[in-house]
Amino acid sequence: MKVKEVSDLVGISVRTLHHYDEIGLLKPEKLSEAGYRIYSERNLELLQQILFFRELGFPLNKIKAIISSPSFNTEEALLLHRKMLLDKRQHLDQMIRTIDRTIKHARGEIQMTNEQKFEGFDFNSNPYEQEARERWGNEAVEESKAKMGRMSKQEQEDMTKGMNAIYTKLASLRSERPDSDEAQAAIHEWFVFLNGMGSYSLEAFKGLGGMYVADERFTKNIDKFGEGLALFMRDTMAFYAEKNEEA
C-alpha cells in the first residue's frame, strides 16, 4: 500500500507516517521506482502496535525502544494491550461516576465528601511503562546495573574509567564510516566490555544500540563525549552485529 492508502485506512495523516519513517519508528517495506513509500502487511501490523501504545499514553521514543527490542513479542504485546485497555475502561467508568455524582451534588440532589469529589483522578506516571520495559526492555541492561551495584567503590571507579575510555575512543572516530575497520575494532571493545558486565547476544547488542537513539536519556549521556556519538554507536553496533551474525 502507498502512504496515502495507509493514511486513509488507518485515519492518521500522511505527515504522521512520514514522521514515523524519519525517526525510524516505522520504515516502509520499500520505495517504488518513483520514490513512493510502499507499506507491507508486516508494516501495518507494526503500525497497529504503535497506535495501541500511543492510545495508552506511551511517548514515541519509548514505543521505538520497546518494539525494536530483540525480546519484543507481538502476541504478548496484544495481551498486555488488552489488559491495559480493560484497566483504562474501568478508570474511565469511575471518572464518569464521579462526574454524574458531581452533577447531582451541584443540583442539590446528593451530598459528596471531599474524597468522593476526586475519585478516579490519577496523576501518577503511566503504570504500564515499567511493565512493558520489564517484558521487552533489554534484560542485559538490568543485569549490568545489578552487577555494578554489587561492586566495591574501587571496582565501580575502574569500570567507569574503562567505559569512558571506550566512549572517548569511539567519539574520536565518529567522523569515520560505521563499517570502517577502526570503528569496528573500537565497537568490538565495547561488545567485550559489556559482556564483562552482563550477557549480550549480537541481537541484544544491536537492540541496545537502537536504544541509544530511541531513549533520550541514553542519547544525552552518550553525546556528552561528542555530539552525534549515540547515533554513530547505534549504526556501528548494528553493522558489527549483522557482520558477525553472518560469520
trRosetta pair geometry for C-beta under 8 A, 3 or more apart (Angstrom, degrees):
i j d omega theta_ij theta_ji phi_ij phi_ji
1 5 4.2 -127 -171 91 101 127
1 6 5.2 125 117 -55 125 83
1 9 7.2 -20 -172 -8 160 143
1 38 7.2 139 65 -159 32 59
1 39 4.9 -32 65 62 87 97
1 44 7.5 63 28 -62 134 118
2 5 4.9 94 56 7 71 105
2 6 7.3 -138 98 -4 36 88
2 32 7.9 -25 -101 -19 98 134
2 36 5.4 -28 -131 163 107 128
2 37 6.8 108 -156 76 59 67
2 38 6.5 -38 -92 -101 54 59
2 39 7.5 140 -118 13 5 90
3 6 5.6 -54 -149 37 35 111
3 7 6.2 41 151 -24 66 105
3 14 5.5 83 139 -138 112 93
3 17 5.3 170 -154 104 103 146
3 18 7.3 48 -160 -60 151 78
3 28 7.3 -73 -73 -80 93 138
3 36 7.1 -142 3 -174 97 85
3 37 4.6 57 -50 65 110 116
3 39 7.1 110 -85 -22 53 114
4 7 5.4 -50 -147 34 34 118
4 8 6.4 32 155 -17 65 104
4 14 6.0 -13 -92 -88 62 123
5 8 5.9 -53 -148 37 30 108
5 9 6.2 32 153 -21 64 109
6 9 5.6 -56 -145 37 30 114
6 10 6.0 7 166 -2 68 115
6 17 6.2 107 96 -104 126 154
6 39 5.1 49 -66 29 139 155
6 43 7.8 -56 -110 119 144 120
6 44 7.2 -148 -126 -94 105 90
6 47 7.3 -179 -171 -66 122 175
7 10 6.6 -68 -138 46 20 94
7 11 7.8 131 173 -45 51 5
7 12 6.2 -104 -135 80 66 58
7 13 6.2 8 -144 -168 118 19
7 14 4.7 -41 -73 -66 152 69
7 17 6.2 -106 -73 -11 91 135
8 11 7.8 26 -173 -69 22 43
9 44 8.0 -38 110 -127 146 121
10 47 6.6 -76 -98 142 151 134
10 51 7.3 -160 -168 -61 121 155
12 16 4.7 -80 160 67 111 145
12 17 6.7 127 104 -45 110 87
12 51 7.6 -140 -42 -97 138 122
13 16 4.6 107 61 -1 82 98
13 17 7.3 -147 101 0 51 82
14 17 5.7 -56 -154 38 38 111
14 18 6.3 42 148 -21 68 104
15 18 5.6 -52 -149 35 33 114
15 19 6.4 36 150 -22 64 104
16 19 5.5 -53 -150 34 33 113
16 20 6.5 35 151 -20 66 102
17 20 5.6 -48 -147 33 35 113
17 21 6.6 37 151 -19 63 103
17 26 7.1 -73 -149 87 69 127
17 37 7.5 174 139 94 118 157
18 21 5.6 -56 -155 35 33 113
18 22 6.3 33 150 -22 67 107
19 22 5.6 -53 -145 35 33 113
19 23 6.4 13 163 -4 67 108
20 23 6.5 -64 -143 46 26 96
20 25 4.3 -87 -158 72 78 111
20 26 4.0 8 144 35 124 102
20 47 7.9 69 148 -112 168 90
20 50 7.2 49 -133 179 137 167
20 60 7.9 -140 -108 -144 75 126
21 24 7.8 33 178 -71 30 25
21 25 7.7 -75 -53 50 19 73
21 26 6.3 -57 -70 84 57 69
21 27 5.8 95 -136 -111 73 49
21 28 6.3 -9 -107 -13 123 87
21 37 6.7 -92 -87 -115 156 146
23 60 6.7 40 107 147 157 135
23 64 7.2 -103 132 -76 106 148
24 27 6.5 -9 -140 -51 51 105
24 64 6.8 73 96 -144 88 133
24 213 7.5 35 49 111 149 134
24 214 7.8 -107 87 -82 117 91
25 50 6.5 92 159 -119 114 139
25 60 6.0 -65 -85 -171 149 104
25 63 6.7 39 -144 99 118 110
25 64 5.0 -92 -105 -88 82 103
25 67 7.9 73 -161 57 72 132
26 43 6.5 95 -174 -159 100 89
26 46 6.0 160 -119 112 96 117
26 47 5.8 57 -128 -84 150 82
26 50 6.3 -66 -56 -33 122 158
27 43 8.0 -112 86 -114 45 109
28 31 7.0 97 87 -69 126 61
28 37 3.9 169 -31 -170 163 94
28 38 5.6 120 166 60 123 40
28 39 5.1 -87 -132 -77 89 66
28 40 7.9 126 -173 -4 63 75
28 43 6.2 17 -130 -114 48 155
29 38 5.6 -64 61 102 97 85
29 39 6.1 123 -1 -140 96 25
29 40 3.8 84 -60 -21 144 108
29 42 7.1 106 -86 56 110 103
29 43 5.7 -105 -40 -36 90 125
30 38 5.1 -13 68 58 77 115
31 35 5.7 -13 178 -142 119 37
31 36 6.7 148 -160 68 68 34
31 37 6.3 -39 -105 -95 71 43
31 38 6.7 163 -110 8 17 92
32 35 6.6 -42 69 28 75 18
32 36 4.3 6 28 49 119 90
32 38 5.6 107 -47 -42 86 118
39 43 4.1 -126 -163 89 87 149
39 44 6.4 100 148 -51 117 79
39 47 7.8 11 -163 -28 139 137
40 43 4.8 113 51 0 65 100
40 44 7.4 -124 102 -2 43 85
41 44 5.6 -53 -154 33 36 112
41 45 6.6 38 148 -20 66 102
42 45 5.6 -50 -150 34 35 113
42 46 6.4 34 152 -17 65 106
43 46 5.8 -59 -151 39 31 110
43 47 6.2 34 150 -23 66 106
44 47 5.4 -49 -145 34 33 115
44 48 6.6 41 152 -24 63 98
45 48 5.7 -48 -155 27 32 114
45 49 6.9 34 147 -17 62 101
45 74 7.0 -6 161 -135 119 143
46 49 5.5 -50 -155 33 38 114
46 50 6.5 41 147 -21 67 102
46 67 6.7 104 -154 -176 96 143
47 50 5.4 -49 -148 34 36 115
47 51 6.3 31 156 -15 67 106
48 51 6.0 -60 -148 40 29 107
48 52 6.4 35 152 -23 64 104
49 52 5.7 -52 -150 32 31 113
49 53 6.5 27 155 -14 64 105
49 67 6.0 123 119 -102 136 128
49 74 6.9 -97 -78 -129 132 84
49 77 5.8 16 -134 135 112 149
50 53 5.9 -61 -155 39 30 108
50 54 6.3 31 149 -21 66 108
50 63 5.7 81 -134 170 73 142
50 67 7.0 -42 -76 -33 78 158
51 54 5.3 -47 -141 36 37 116
51 55 6.3 45 155 -25 65 101
52 55 5.7 -52 -152 31 30 113
52 56 6.6 14 154 -7 62 110
52 77 7.5 119 84 153 144 103
52 78 7.9 -106 -117 -109 175 56
52 81 4.5 -28 177 -125 136 137
53 56 5.8 -67 -151 45 32 104
53 58 4.1 -44 169 43 95 137
53 62 7.7 -158 171 100 129 96
53 63 4.6 140 107 -108 149 108
53 66 7.0 167 -111 60 152 147
53 67 7.9 -118 -17 -42 153 112
53 81 7.8 -85 -63 -98 56 104
53 132 7.9 81 -123 -119 111 159
54 57 7.8 85 -179 -40 30 13
54 58 6.5 -84 -81 57 33 81
54 60 7.8 16 -93 -79 98 70
54 63 7.0 -10 -58 -69 73 151
55 85 7.8 11 117 -93 126 102
56 81 7.1 -136 -36 -132 140 73
56 84 5.0 5 -122 149 139 144
56 85 7.4 -93 -83 -69 107 71
56 88 7.0 -126 -118 -56 81 143
56 126 7.3 98 144 -153 85 125
56 128 6.2 -36 158 58 131 150
57 126 5.0 -175 102 -98 122 125
58 62 4.9 -123 -173 86 97 121
58 63 5.1 117 121 -61 124 89
58 66 7.6 -34 -173 2 153 143
58 126 6.8 154 -81 161 61 172
58 128 7.8 -79 -65 91 102 107
58 129 6.7 146 -109 -94 90 89
58 132 7.4 -3 -99 28 137 169
59 62 5.0 90 61 10 77 103
59 63 7.1 -143 98 -8 38 89
60 63 5.5 -55 -147 35 36 113
60 64 6.3 37 156 -22 68 104
61 64 5.8 -50 -148 34 32 113
61 65 6.6 33 153 -19 63 105
61 214 5.2 148 -165 171 73 64
61 215 5.9 126 157 -99 113 37
61 216 5.9 -21 -159 -22 170 89
62 65 5.7 -54 -150 36 34 111
62 66 6.3 32 153 -20 66 107
62 129 6.3 -52 -164 -135 151 107
62 132 7.7 81 162 95 109 139
62 214 7.9 133 -80 153 15 104
62 215 7.6 63 -90 -100 54 83
63 66 5.8 -59 -150 36 31 110
63 67 6.2 9 164 -4 69 111
64 67 6.5 -63 -137 44 25 95
64 68 5.8 10 168 -6 64 120
64 210 7.5 -140 149 161 96 106
64 214 4.0 -151 102 -137 115 121
65 68 6.4 -69 -139 46 20 101
65 69 6.8 43 154 -50 58 96
65 137 7.4 13 143 -113 111 72
65 210 7.2 158 -118 119 56 96
65 211 5.0 63 -131 -114 102 84
65 214 4.3 168 -65 114 78 134
65 215 5.3 45 -76 -52 141 97
66 69 5.9 -43 -163 -3 30 116
66 72 6.3 107 156 -101 63 120
66 132 5.4 -27 -115 162 135 118
66 133 7.6 -93 -93 -84 95 51
66 136 4.9 70 -155 95 75 137
66 137 7.6 -44 -103 -70 67 59
67 72 5.5 102 -140 -146 35 166
67 136 7.8 13 -70 161 28 152
68 72 7.3 94 45 -12 11 142
68 207 6.1 163 133 -138 82 81
68 210 4.5 -121 134 141 142 156
68 211 7.6 -173 86 -58 118 67
68 214 6.6 -178 35 -47 138 156
69 72 4.5 120 67 -39 89 95
69 136 4.3 141 61 168 151 88
69 137 6.5 -110 -108 -109 147 15
69 138 6.3 -149 -133 -63 101 66
69 207 5.4 73 -137 -166 42 135
69 211 8.0 44 -86 -62 80 110
70 138 7.8 64 25 -109 95 80
70 201 7.3 -150 131 70 171 118
70 203 4.3 108 -120 139 143 107
70 204 5.3 -95 23 -82 145 57
70 206 7.4 98 -63 66 114 93
70 207 4.5 -111 -23 -41 90 145
71 135 7.4 -162 121 149 115 58
71 136 5.4 -171 88 -133 92 55
71 138 7.8 154 10 -105 115 41
71 139 6.9 68 -28 -16 156 106
72 77 6.9 20 -172 -51 88 125
72 136 4.6 47 -90 -141 71 126
73 76 4.0 62 84 15 111 115
73 77 6.5 178 88 -17 56 85
73 135 7.9 -97 31 163 98 111
73 136 7.6 -150 13 -90 69 104
74 77 5.5 -57 -149 34 31 115
74 78 6.5 31 155 -20 66 103
75 78 5.7 -51 -150 33 34 111
75 79 6.6 33 153 -17 65 104
76 79 5.8 -56 -151 37 33 111
76 80 6.3 30 152 -17 66 107
76 135 6.3 -174 146 -178 134 137
77 80 5.7 -58 -149 39 31 109
77 81 6.2 38 151 -24 66 103
77 136 7.7 25 -79 -50 99 143
78 81 5.5 -47 -145 32 33 115
78 82 6.5 36 153 -22 63 101
79 82 5.7 -50 -152 31 32 113
79 83 6.6 32 150 -17 63 104
80 83 5.5 -52 -149 37 36 112
80 84 6.2 39 152 -21 67 106
80 128 7.3 130 169 -160 109 118
80 131 6.9 175 -147 126 127 121
80 132 6.9 130 151 -89 156 81
80 135 7.1 -122 -64 2 152 167
81 84 5.6 -57 -149 37 30 113
81 85 6.2 25 156 -18 66 109
82 85 5.9 -58 -146 38 28 107
82 86 6.4 29 155 -19 64 106
83 86 5.9 -55 -149 35 29 111
83 87 6.5 27 153 -15 63 108
84 87 5.8 -61 -154 39 30 110
84 88 6.1 30 150 -21 67 108
84 128 5.2 17 -107 -89 120 156
85 88 5.3 -49 -142 37 35 114
85 89 6.3 41 154 -24 65 100
86 89 5.7 -48 -148 32 31 113
86 90 6.6 33 151 -19 62 103
87 90 5.6 -53 -152 34 33 113
87 91 6.4 35 149 -20 65 105
88 91 5.5 -53 -150 36 34 114
88 92 6.3 33 152 -18 67 105
89 92 5.7 -54 -146 38 32 110
89 93 6.3 37 152 -23 64 103
90 93 5.7 -50 -149 32 31 114
90 94 6.6 33 151 -19 62 103
91 94 5.7 -54 -155 33 32 112
91 95 6.6 32 149 -18 65 104
91 120 6.5 126 -172 -155 66 81
91 122 6.9 -66 -145 12 128 134
92 95 5.4 -51 -149 35 37 114
92 96 6.4 40 151 -21 67 102
93 96 5.7 -52 -149 34 32 113
93 97 6.5 35 151 -20 64 103
94 97 5.6 -52 -151 34 33 113
94 98 6.5 35 150 -20 64 104
94 119 6.2 -113 172 141 106 94
94 120 3.9 177 120 -98 101 103
95 98 5.6 -53 -151 35 33 113
95 99 6.5 36 150 -20 65 103
95 120 4.0 165 -77 162 60 144
95 121 7.7 98 -104 -65 95 53
96 99 5.6 -51 -150 35 34 113
96 100 6.3 35 152 -20 66 104
97 100 5.7 -52 -146 36 32 112
97 101 6.3 29 155 -15 65 106
97 119 7.5 -47 90 101 104 123
97 120 7.3 160 56 -55 89 138
98 101 5.9 -56 -147 39 30 108
98 102 6.2 33 153 -23 64 108
98 116 7.3 177 -126 165 86 68
98 117 7.3 96 -166 -163 107 26
98 118 7.7 22 -150 -158 144 5
98 119 5.0 -173 -87 71 119 87
98 120 4.8 -128 -12 15 140 134
99 102 5.6 -56 -147 35 30 113
99 103 6.6 34 154 -22 64 101
100 103 5.9 -50 -154 30 31 112
100 104 6.7 26 151 -13 63 106
101 104 5.7 -57 -151 40 36 110
101 105 6.1 40 149 -24 68 106
101 110 6.5 -71 -158 78 80 141
101 112 5.8 111 145 -89 112 123
101 116 6.5 -85 123 157 151 117
102 105 5.3 -50 -144 35 33 116
102 106 6.3 36 154 -21 65 102
102 112 6.8 -14 -95 -29 57 163
102 117 6.7 87 -95 -132 104 74
103 106 5.8 -54 -150 34 30 111
103 107 6.5 23 152 -13 63 108
104 107 5.7 -59 -149 41 33 109
104 109 4.1 -78 -171 66 87 119
104 110 4.7 34 126 19 116 106
105 108 7.7 47 179 -69 31 20
105 109 7.3 -84 -67 52 23 74
105 110 5.5 -59 -80 78 65 81
105 111 6.6 85 -126 -129 93 22
105 112 4.4 -38 -92 -7 146 113
105 117 8.0 -80 51 -93 172 92
112 116 4.5 -132 -166 86 92 124
112 117 5.4 109 134 -63 131 80
113 116 4.6 99 53 3 78 102
113 117 7.3 -131 95 -12 46 84
114 117 5.7 -48 -157 21 36 118
114 118 7.4 7 157 1 63 105
115 118 6.7 -81 -164 45 33 92
115 119 7.1 55 145 -55 68 90
116 119 5.6 -25 -151 -14 43 118
118 121 5.0 -56 -174 22 80 126
124 127 6.6 44 108 -61 122 91
125 129 6.8 -55 143 26 106 132
126 129 4.6 87 90 -23 108 105
127 130 7.1 -51 -175 28 44 103
127 131 7.4 35 139 -8 67 112
128 131 5.2 -56 -153 43 53 114
128 132 5.8 55 149 -23 79 102
129 132 5.8 -56 -148 38 30 110
129 133 6.2 31 153 -20 65 107
130 133 5.6 -53 -146 36 32 112
130 134 6.3 34 154 -22 65 104
131 134 5.7 -52 -147 34 31 111
131 135 6.5 24 155 -14 64 107
132 135 5.9 -60 -148 40 31 106
132 136 6.0 -31 174 33 69 107
132 137 7.6 99 121 -38 61 88
133 136 7.1 -84 -128 61 19 67
133 137 3.9 29 -173 -42 67 130
134 137 6.4 3 -62 21 16 112
137 141 6.7 -81 153 47 102 127
137 142 7.1 84 109 -32 120 112
138 141 4.3 82 88 -10 102 108
138 142 7.6 169 97 -4 61 79
138 204 6.0 119 -146 -165 101 95
138 207 5.9 165 -91 110 111 114
138 208 5.3 77 -119 -85 166 83
138 211 6.4 -97 -15 -22 130 153
139 142 5.8 -56 -159 38 44 108
139 143 6.2 46 145 -22 72 106
139 204 7.7 -67 46 -133 80 136
140 143 5.3 -52 -144 38 38 116
140 144 6.2 43 154 -24 67 102
140 194 7.2 53 152 164 129 110
140 198 4.0 121 -167 136 84 141
140 199 5.8 -135 -109 64 102 53
140 200 4.8 82 -152 -80 167 76
140 204 5.4 98 -3 158 135 140
140 208 7.1 -62 72 -67 121 129
141 144 5.8 -55 -153 33 28 112
141 145 6.6 28 150 -18 63 105
141 198 7.4 -37 -57 -59 16 171
141 208 6.9 157 -62 -116 102 108
141 211 7.8 -61 -63 87 146 166
142 145 5.6 -51 -149 34 35 113
142 146 6.4 37 153 -20 66 105
143 146 5.7 -55 -150 35 31 112
143 147 6.4 30 153 -18 65 107
143 197 7.5 137 113 134 85 75
143 198 4.0 114 92 -129 113 105
143 199 6.5 -23 101 19 165 82
144 147 5.8 -56 -148 37 31 110
144 148 6.3 34 153 -20 65 105
144 194 7.0 -50 -92 -157 139 76
144 197 4.2 50 -130 132 91 119
144 198 4.1 -65 -60 -40 83 120
145 148 5.7 -54 -150 35 31 113
145 149 6.5 34 151 -23 63 106
146 149 5.6 -54 -153 32 32 115
146 150 6.9 25 152 -16 63 105
147 150 5.9 -58 -154 34 35 108
147 151 7.0 47 148 -35 64 99
147 197 5.3 173 77 -167 141 73
147 198 6.7 -156 4 -70 137 69
148 151 5.7 -47 -158 13 38 118
148 156 6.2 81 -168 -116 84 96
148 159 6.7 -154 -117 101 92 160
148 197 6.9 12 -52 -151 86 122
151 155 3.8 -129 -174 95 110 122
151 156 4.8 144 99 -57 124 78
151 159 6.7 -8 176 -10 176 140
152 155 4.6 95 51 7 77 104
152 156 7.0 -141 92 -6 40 86
153 156 5.7 -55 -150 35 30 112
153 157 6.5 32 152 -20 64 105
154 157 5.6 -52 -149 34 33 112
154 158 6.4 32 153 -17 65 104
155 158 5.7 -53 -148 37 32 110
155 159 6.2 34 152 -20 65 107
156 159 5.6 -54 -147 37 31 113
156 160 6.3 33 154 -21 65 105
157 160 5.7 -53 -148 35 30 111
157 161 6.5 33 153 -20 63 104
158 161 5.7 -52 -150 34 32 113
158 162 6.5 32 153 -18 64 105
159 162 5.8 -55 -151 36 31 111
159 163 6.3 32 152 -19 65 108
159 197 7.4 92 -152 -85 130 119
160 163 5.6 -54 -147 37 32 113
160 164 6.2 30 156 -18 67 108
161 164 5.8 -56 -144 39 28 109
161 165 6.3 33 155 -25 63 106
162 165 5.7 -52 -148 30 30 114
162 166 6.8 26 155 -15 62 103
162 193 6.3 -180 140 -135 115 124
163 166 6.1 -60 -156 35 31 106
163 167 6.4 31 150 -18 66 107
163 193 6.9 147 -94 163 65 142
164 167 5.4 -52 -145 38 35 115
164 168 6.1 38 154 -23 67 105
164 225 7.7 180 -152 -93 70 125
165 168 5.7 -53 -149 34 29 113
165 169 6.5 30 152 -19 62 105
166 169 5.6 -52 -148 35 34 112
166 170 6.3 31 155 -15 66 107
166 186 7.0 146 -159 -177 79 86
166 189 5.5 -163 -120 114 115 116
166 190 5.3 141 168 -83 141 82
166 193 6.0 -102 -39 -13 160 162
167 170 5.9 -60 -148 40 29 108
167 171 6.2 33 152 -25 65 107
167 222 6.9 -146 -137 -145 118 72
167 225 4.5 -148 151 -71 109 167
167 229 7.1 55 -167 169 85 150
168 171 5.6 -51 -147 32 30 115
168 172 6.7 30 154 -20 62 103
168 225 6.0 -128 -84 -155 50 120
169 172 5.9 -57 -156 32 31 110
169 173 6.7 15 151 -9 64 112
169 186 5.1 -164 125 -137 114 122
169 189 7.5 14 75 63 149 149
170 173 5.7 -69 -151 43 36 106
170 174 6.7 61 150 -59 68 87
170 183 7.6 72 -136 -140 77 73
170 186 5.2 161 -83 143 74 134
170 187 7.0 81 -106 -74 118 71
170 190 7.1 26 -57 -51 137 133
170 225 7.6 56 72 118 91 142
170 229 6.4 97 114 -156 104 105
170 232 6.9 159 164 108 100 120
170 233 6.1 41 166 -84 148 97
170 236 7.5 -159 -147 52 114 163
171 174 5.8 -25 -152 -17 36 118
171 225 4.3 -132 -63 139 142 101
171 226 3.5 140 -155 3 109 134
171 229 5.0 -34 -99 -98 81 129
172 226 7.8 -177 -52 -48 38 158
173 176 4.8 -37 180 19 81 123
173 180 7.6 -151 -178 72 113 128
173 182 5.5 -161 -132 127 130 112
173 183 5.2 170 146 -89 132 75
173 186 5.8 175 18 9 157 159
173 232 7.7 159 97 162 77 141
174 226 5.9 177 12 115 146 137
174 228 5.8 136 162 102 141 103
174 229 5.6 -97 -80 -101 146 63
174 232 4.1 -101 -134 -65 95 171
176 180 4.4 -82 165 29 117 152
176 182 5.6 -94 -149 70 175 117
176 183 5.0 -166 98 -46 123 112
177 180 4.6 120 62 -37 83 96
177 183 6.7 -133 89 8 48 145
178 183 5.5 -138 -148 133 32 154
178 184 7.9 85 159 -62 55 77
178 232 6.6 -174 -86 -164 94 65
178 235 4.0 -117 -73 120 159 102
178 236 4.1 -143 -150 -80 93 64
178 238 7.6 16 156 54 149 89
178 239 5.1 144 129 2 109 140
179 183 7.1 26 27 69 8 125
179 184 6.7 22 -158 -52 37 116
179 236 7.9 -165 -57 -121 38 64
179 239 4.9 -132 -85 -170 81 156
179 243 7.8 136 -132 -57 95 137
180 183 4.6 86 59 11 89 103
180 184 6.7 -165 86 -5 43 89
181 184 5.9 -63 -144 43 27 108
181 185 6.1 30 157 -23 65 108
182 185 5.9 -55 -148 33 27 111
182 186 6.5 22 156 -15 62 108
183 186 5.9 -59 -150 39 30 109
183 187 6.2 22 156 -15 67 109
183 232 7.8 -117 -140 172 126 103
183 236 5.0 -122 163 -123 113 125
184 187 5.8 -54 -138 40 32 106
184 188 6.3 43 155 -28 63 101
184 236 7.0 -158 -83 -165 52 95
184 239 7.1 -89 -93 106 101 114
184 240 5.9 158 -137 -92 82 93
184 243 7.5 -20 -133 49 133 159
185 188 5.7 -49 -153 26 30 116
185 189 7.2 36 147 -20 59 98
186 189 5.7 -47 -162 26 38 114
186 190 7.0 37 143 -17 64 101
186 236 7.8 -20 78 169 97 151
187 190 5.1 -45 -153 33 46 117
187 191 6.4 53 146 -23 68 98
187 233 7.2 154 -109 -143 108 70
187 236 4.6 -171 -64 141 147 114
187 237 5.8 -157 -164 -80 132 60
187 240 4.9 -137 112 -51 130 149
188 191 5.4 -48 -149 33 36 115
188 192 6.4 35 153 -16 66 104
188 240 6.7 -171 -70 -143 67 133
189 192 5.8 -56 -149 39 31 110
189 193 6.1 35 151 -23 65 109
190 193 5.5 -52 -144 36 31 115
190 194 6.3 30 158 -19 65 105
190 233 7.6 -139 176 -146 177 110
190 237 7.5 -78 93 -90 134 101
191 194 6.1 -54 -147 35 26 108
191 195 6.5 18 156 -11 61 110
191 200 6.9 -136 -154 91 71 132
191 205 5.8 14 -119 -133 96 148
191 237 7.8 149 -71 -129 97 87
191 240 6.6 -149 -50 143 137 144
192 195 5.9 -63 -148 42 29 107
192 196 6.7 38 150 -28 62 102
193 196 5.7 -54 -161 23 33 116
193 197 7.3 14 149 -6 63 104
194 197 5.9 -66 -159 40 40 102
194 198 6.2 -35 167 44 77 95
194 200 5.1 17 119 -4 119 147
194 205 7.1 141 76 -111 150 95
194 208 7.7 151 -150 86 160 171
195 198 6.8 -79 -119 72 34 56
195 199 6.7 52 -138 -120 76 34
195 200 5.3 -109 -78 36 81 94
200 204 4.8 -141 -151 91 68 115
200 205 4.8 87 160 -66 120 85
200 208 7.0 -39 -133 -11 127 142
201 204 4.6 94 48 8 77 101
201 205 6.8 -133 94 -8 40 87
202 205 5.4 -50 -147 33 32 117
202 206 6.5 33 153 -18 63 102
202 240 7.8 -144 -146 118 96 79
202 241 4.2 141 174 -145 90 83
202 244 5.7 -155 -113 85 140 110
202 245 5.2 -177 112 -68 154 92
203 206 5.8 -52 -153 35 31 110
203 207 6.4 32 149 -18 64 107
203 241 6.6 123 -81 -171 30 132
203 245 7.7 75 -60 -90 76 131
204 207 5.4 -53 -147 38 35 114
204 208 6.3 42 152 -25 66 101
205 208 5.7 -49 -150 30 29 113
205 209 6.8 34 149 -20 60 101
205 237 5.8 -144 148 -172 89 108
205 240 7.2 -73 126 93 133 113
205 241 5.3 176 81 -83 106 115
206 209 5.6 -51 -157 30 35 115
206 210 6.9 38 147 -20 64 101
206 237 5.8 168 -108 133 47 94
206 238 5.1 80 -141 -109 98 59
206 240 8.0 -169 -79 69 83 80
206 241 3.8 -83 -57 24 109 168
206 242 7.3 82 -94 -39 140 76
207 210 5.5 -49 -156 30 38 115
207 211 6.8 40 148 -20 65 101
208 211 5.5 -51 -155 31 38 114
208 212 7.0 52 145 -32 64 93
208 237 7.0 -97 77 166 87 159
209 212 5.6 -38 -160 12 39 118
209 213 7.8 19 152 -2 61 97
209 233 5.9 -150 -135 129 93 79
209 234 4.1 136 162 -129 93 52
209 235 7.6 -165 166 -9 132 22
209 236 7.5 -156 -134 63 141 63
209 237 3.3 -173 -70 69 143 139
209 238 5.7 -139 90 -43 149 76
209 241 7.9 -143 8 -14 135 129
210 213 6.5 -68 -166 41 39 97
210 214 5.7 24 150 -12 76 120
210 234 6.0 94 -84 -144 34 111
210 238 7.7 80 -57 -73 83 109
211 214 5.4 -62 -125 49 37 105
211 215 5.1 6 -178 6 78 115
211 218 5.7 110 132 -17 81 164
212 215 7.3 -43 -108 48 10 87
212 218 4.6 -128 -128 140 45 131
212 219 6.4 110 163 -76 60 63
212 222 5.8 14 -159 -5 108 161
212 230 4.3 -168 153 -161 102 92
212 231 7.8 -160 112 -61 108 29
212 233 5.6 -53 117 84 172 117
212 234 5.2 -153 62 -65 115 94
213 218 7.6 -58 -22 90 21 119
213 219 6.1 70 -122 -81 36 112
213 230 5.5 149 -78 137 65 108
213 231 5.7 75 -95 -93 120 64
213 234 4.9 -18 -21 -52 118 156
214 218 7.9 35 59 42 60 130
215 218 4.5 75 82 6 101 107
215 219 6.9 178 91 -10 52 87
216 219 5.2 -54 -143 40 40 116
216 220 6.0 45 158 -26 71 103
217 220 6.0 -50 -145 32 28 111
217 221 6.6 20 159 -11 61 109
218 221 6.2 -69 -154 41 28 104
218 222 6.0 14 161 -11 69 116
218 230 6.3 122 126 -132 90 130
219 222 6.1 -64 -141 43 25 103
219 223 5.7 16 167 -14 65 118
219 230 4.4 -100 -122 14 67 174
220 223 6.3 -61 -138 41 19 105
220 224 7.3 40 152 -41 55 92
221 224 6.0 -38 -169 -1 34 116
222 225 6.5 -53 178 24 49 106
222 229 5.2 -143 147 95 94 109
222 230 4.2 114 82 -75 134 89
222 233 6.7 -94 -176 16 146 145
223 226 6.8 -95 -156 81 52 35
223 227 5.5 40 -167 -115 105 42
223 228 6.9 90 -123 3 102 25
223 229 5.4 172 -102 36 51 94
223 230 5.5 -52 -52 -12 89 105
225 229 5.3 20 76 -27 98 171
226 229 4.6 101 70 -51 87 114
228 231 5.3 -54 -164 42 65 113
228 232 5.8 68 139 -25 83 104
229 232 5.5 -58 -146 40 34 113
229 233 6.1 34 157 -20 69 106
230 233 5.9 -55 -147 36 28 109
230 234 6.5 34 153 -24 63 103
231 234 5.7 -49 -150 30 32 115
231 235 6.6 23 156 -11 64 106
232 235 6.1 -61 -151 40 30 104
232 236 6.0 24 155 -16 67 114
233 236 5.6 -59 -139 43 31 109
233 237 5.8 31 161 -20 68 109
234 237 6.0 -60 -146 37 23 108
234 238 6.3 23 155 -20 61 109
235 238 5.7 -52 -147 34 30 113
235 239 6.5 28 156 -16 64 105
236 239 5.9 -53 -149 36 31 108
236 240 6.3 34 152 -21 64 108
237 240 5.5 -53 -145 36 32 115
237 241 6.2 32 157 -20 66 106
238 241 5.9 -55 -148 35 28 109
238 242 6.3 20 158 -12 64 110
239 242 6.0 -61 -145 42 29 106
239 243 5.9 28 159 -21 67 112
240 243 6.0 -58 -143 37 23 109
240 244 6.2 7 165 -5 62 114
241 244 6.4 -68 -145 45 22 98
241 245 6.0 29 157 -28 63 110
242 245 5.7 -51 -143 30 28 116
242 246 6.7 26 158 -18 60 106
243 246 6.2 -65 -162 33 28 108
243 247 6.8 34 145 -33 64 104
244 247 5.1 -39 -147 17 44 121
